[in-house]
Amino acid sequence: MGKIDYKSAGVNIDAGNEAVNRIKDGVKSTFTSNVLTGLGSFGSLYDLKPILDNYDNPVMVQSIDGVGTKTIIARKLGKFDTIGIDLLSAAANDILVMGARPLTFLDYIANDKLNPETVEEIVSGMVKACKSTGVSLVGGETAEMPDTYLPGEHDLVGIITGVVEKEKIITGENIKPGDVLLGLPSNGLHTNGYSFARKLYFEIGGYDVNDTIPELEKSIGLTLLEPHINYTNHVFATLDAGIDVKGIAHITGGGLVENIPRILPDGCGVEIQKGSWPNIPVFDVMQSIGDVDENEMYRAFNMGIGMTFIVSPDDIGAVTDVLKDLTDVYEIGSVVNAENAVLLK
C-alpha cells in the first residue's frame, strides 16, 4: 500500500482553500467599519462601542436556524444561489420579533464532498441578503464530512446576533382582546415544510422539479426555491415611525397555528379570518395533491403569511401607510378572550 493522505480519506484541504478564495471578496463586502478581523482569523472581532453608544441599556439577541431540506430542491435544480438568502432571512426574522436589529452573521456549510463552486453560490446568497440589511458576515465554517451526508447533499446553519434597547423589547405582554392581527405576505414556503412538500409534489404527485403545471407561474422546483423574505426593513420602517407594535410573530414551522401563541399573554387568543389575504397557488396545489386536511395545512405551512404584527385598531392605517412601498398589509384577524388559541374562521 502506498502512502495515504487526507484527500484519500475524503477531505480535500485544497478544495477548502479554493472555496475561501472564491468567497473572500464577497464576504468582505459585507463588513462594516465595526469588523476588526479578516477571513482566516480563529475568531471574529466586532467593535460594539460605536453601536452601543446609541443605546442606554443594550440587550444582545441571538438565534440559530437552518434551511432544512430546501437544500434538496437546490441540489435537484443545480441552483444554490438563493438558499444563502433563505438562511440569513430565517435567522434575522427570528430576532426581529423582539425588536432586535441584526448586526452579525455566522454560517456553517456541511456536505459529503466540498465543491468550491457550490460553496461560492451558497455564500453569494448570504452576501446579497447581508448587504441588503446591513449585516456583517463575520465568519463561517465549511465542513467536508464523507459518510455523514448523502452524495451532493448540504446542511446549512446560520447564527445571527443583534441588539435591542431593553425598554423597547417586544414581548407581547401588552396585547389585549380587541387588538388587531396584521399579516405581511410570504412568497411561498419560505424555509419550512419542505419534507412534506417534497412528499406531496414528488412522491404522491409524481412530479419532477422541472415540471410545469398551469397553476404555477414557474416550474415546481423554482416555485419551491423562492427565497425566504427578509422582513428587517419592514419591521424597522414600522418601529422607527413610532408605531406601537405590541407583538410580532415569524410564521415558520408550525404555521400560524403554532407560532402566534408564542407571543400571546395569558387569557388571549386570536381569531383568524381565512380568505382575508390572497391564496398562494403552491399551497392549494399541495392540498389538492394529497387531499390534506385544511387544519394540517395551517399547522405545516405559513399559508401565505410570513410575519404578523399585533397592534391597536387605531394603528392599522399607520402600519399600512408606512409599509406601502415595501409590502401589502392584510387585516387577518383579532385578539380575543381565549387561552393561547388560534381559531380559524
Residue pairs with C-beta under 8 A, 6 or more apart in sequence:
6 12
6 13
7 13
7 14
9 146
10 112
10 113
10 144
10 146
10 147
11 144
11 146
12 113
12 114
12 144
15 114
15 115
15 116
15 144
16 114
16 142
16 144
18 116
19 114
19 116
19 119
19 120
19 142
20 39
20 40
22 116
22 117
22 119
22 120
23 119
23 120
23 123
23 124
23 127
24 39
26 123
26 124
26 127
27 39
27 123
27 127
27 137
27 140
28 38
28 39
29 127
29 131
30 127
30 130
30 131
30 135
30 136
30 137
31 136
31 137
31 138
32 134
32 136
33 47
33 50
34 46
34 47
34 48
34 50
34 51
34 103
34 136
35 44
35 45
35 46
35 47
35 136
35 138
36 45
36 46
36 47
37 43
37 44
37 45
37 138
41 139
43 139
44 104
44 106
44 138
44 139
46 103
46 104
46 136
46 138
51 58
51 103
51 163
52 58
52 163
55 163
55 165
56 165
56 166
56 167
57 165
57 166
57 167
58 163
58 164
58 165
58 166
59 100
59 163
59 164
59 165
59 166
59 169
60 161
60 162
60 163
61 95
61 98
61 100
61 161
61 162
61 163
61 164
62 95
62 159
62 160
62 161
62 162
63 91
63 94
63 95
63 159
63 160
64 91
64 157
64 158
64 159
64 160
65 87
65 90
65 91
65 94
65 157
65 158
65 160
65 191
66 87
66 90
66 155
66 156
66 157
66 158
66 191
67 83
67 86
67 87
67 90
67 156
67 191
68 191
68 192
68 194
68 195
69 194
69 195
69 198
70 83
70 86
70 189
70 191
70 194
70 224
70 225
71 83
71 153
71 154
71 155
71 156
72 153
72 194
72 198
73 194
73 198
73 209
73 221
73 224
73 225
74 80
74 82
74 83
74 154
74 225
75 152
75 153
75 154
76 209
76 221
77 209
77 210
77 221
77 222
77 225
79 121
79 221
79 222
79 225
80 118
80 121
80 122
80 125
80 154
81 121
81 122
81 124
81 125
82 125
82 225
82 226
82 227
83 122
83 125
83 156
83 225
84 107
84 121
84 122
84 123
84 124
84 125
84 126
84 127
84 128
84 129
84 156
85 125
85 126
85 128
85 129
85 227
85 228
85 230
86 125
86 190
86 191
86 227
86 228
87 107
87 125
87 126
87 129
87 156
87 157
87 158
87 191
88 105
88 125
88 126
88 129
88 130
88 133
88 135
88 158
88 160
88 230
89 129
89 190
89 191
89 227
89 228
89 229
89 230
89 231
90 158
90 190
90 191
90 228
90 252
91 102
91 105
91 158
91 159
91 160
92 102
92 129
92 133
92 135
92 160
92 162
92 230
92 231
92 232
93 228
93 230
93 231
93 232
93 250
93 252
93 306
93 307
94 160
94 250
94 252
95 102
95 160
95 162
96 102
96 231
96 232
96 235
96 248
96 250
96 307
97 170
97 247
97 248
97 249
97 250
97 263
97 307
98 164
98 169
98 170
98 171
98 248
99 164
99 165
99 168
99 169
99 170
99 235
99 239
99 245
99 248
100 162
100 163
100 164
101 162
101 163
101 164
101 232
101 236
102 133
102 134
102 135
102 160
102 161
102 162
102 232
103 135
103 136
103 161
103 162
103 163
104 135
104 136
104 137
104 138
104 160
104 161
105 126
105 130
105 135
105 136
105 137
105 138
105 158
105 159
105 160
105 161
106 137
106 138
106 139
106 140
106 141
106 158
106 159
106 160
107 123
107 126
107 137
107 139
107 140
107 141
107 156
107 157
107 158
107 159
108 140
108 141
108 143
108 155
108 156
108 157
108 158
108 159
109 119
109 122
109 123
109 140
109 141
109 142
109 143
109 154
109 155
109 156
110 142
110 143
110 144
110 145
110 148
110 149
110 154
110 155
110 156
110 157
111 118
111 143
111 144
111 145
111 149
111 152
111 153
111 154
111 155
112 144
112 145
112 146
112 147
112 148
112 149
112 150
112 151
112 152
112 153
113 144
113 146
113 151
113 152
114 142
114 144
118 154
119 142
122 154
122 156
123 137
123 140
125 227
126 137
126 158
127 137
129 135
129 230
130 136
130 137
132 230
132 233
133 230
133 232
133 233
135 160
149 155
168 239
170 245
170 246
170 247
170 248
171 247
171 263
172 246
172 247
172 263
172 264
172 265
172 310
173 265
174 246
174 265
175 246
175 247
175 263
175 264
175 265
175 268
175 310
175 335
176 265
176 268
176 335
177 268
177 334
177 335
177 336
177 337
178 313
178 334
178 335
179 246
179 310
179 311
179 312
179 313
179 334
179 335
180 310
180 311
180 312
180 313
180 316
180 331
180 333
180 334
180 335
181 260
181 270
181 272
181 308
181 309
181 310
181 331
181 332
181 333
181 334
181 335
182 308
182 309
182 310
182 311
182 316
182 319
182 329
182 330
182 331
182 332
183 276
183 277
183 305
183 307
183 308
183 329
183 330
183 331
183 332
184 229
184 231
184 234
184 305
184 306
184 307
184 308
184 309
184 323
184 327
184 328
184 329
185 277
185 278
185 304
185 305
185 306
185 327
185 328
185 330
186 229
186 251
186 280
186 302
186 304
186 305
186 306
187 226
187 227
187 229
187 280
187 306
188 223
188 224
188 226
188 280
188 282
189 197
189 224
189 226
189 282
189 301
189 302
190 228
190 229
190 251
190 252
190 302
190 306
191 228
191 252
192 252
192 253
192 300
192 301
192 302
193 253
193 300
193 301
194 224
196 286
196 300
196 301
197 224
197 286
199 290
200 286
200 289
200 290
200 292
201 207
201 220
201 224
201 285
201 286
201 289
202 208
202 209
204 289
204 290
205 289
207 213
207 220
208 220
208 221
209 219
209 220
209 221
209 224
210 219
210 220
210 221
211 219
211 220
212 218
212 219
212 220
213 220
213 285
215 281
215 284
215 285
216 223
216 281
216 282
216 285
217 223
223 282
224 282
228 306
229 306
231 250
231 306
231 307
233 326
234 307
234 323
234 326
234 327
235 245
235 248
235 307
237 322
237 323
237 326
238 245
238 309
238 319
238 322
238 323
239 245
241 318
241 322
243 311
243 315
243 318
243 319
243 322
244 311
244 312
244 315
245 309
245 310
245 311
245 319
246 310
246 311
246 312
247 263
247 264
247 309
247 310
248 263
248 307
248 308
248 309
248 310
249 259
249 260
249 262
249 263
249 307
249 308
250 259
250 306
250 307
251 259
251 260
251 302
251 305
251 306
251 307
251 308
252 259
252 302
254 299
255 297
255 298
255 299
255 300
255 301
255 302
255 303
256 272
256 298
256 302
256 303
256 305
256 308
256 342
257 295
257 298
257 299
257 342
257 344
258 299
260 270
260 308
260 342
261 269
261 340
261 341
261 342
263 310
264 270
264 335
264 340
266 339
266 340
267 337
267 338
267 339
268 335
268 336
268 337
268 338
268 340
269 335
269 336
269 337
269 338
269 339
269 340
269 341
269 342
269 343
270 310
270 333
270 334
270 335
270 336
270 338
270 341
270 342
270 343
271 333
271 334
271 336
271 338
271 343
271 345
272 332
272 333
272 342
272 343
272 344
272 345
273 332
273 333
273 345
274 344
274 345
276 330
276 331
276 332
276 333
277 304
277 305
277 330
277 332
278 304
279 304
280 303
280 304
283 297
283 301
283 303
283 304
286 292
286 297
286 301
287 294
287 297
294 344
295 344
297 303
298 344
305 330
305 332
308 332
309 319
310 335
311 319
316 331
319 329
320 329
323 329
336 343
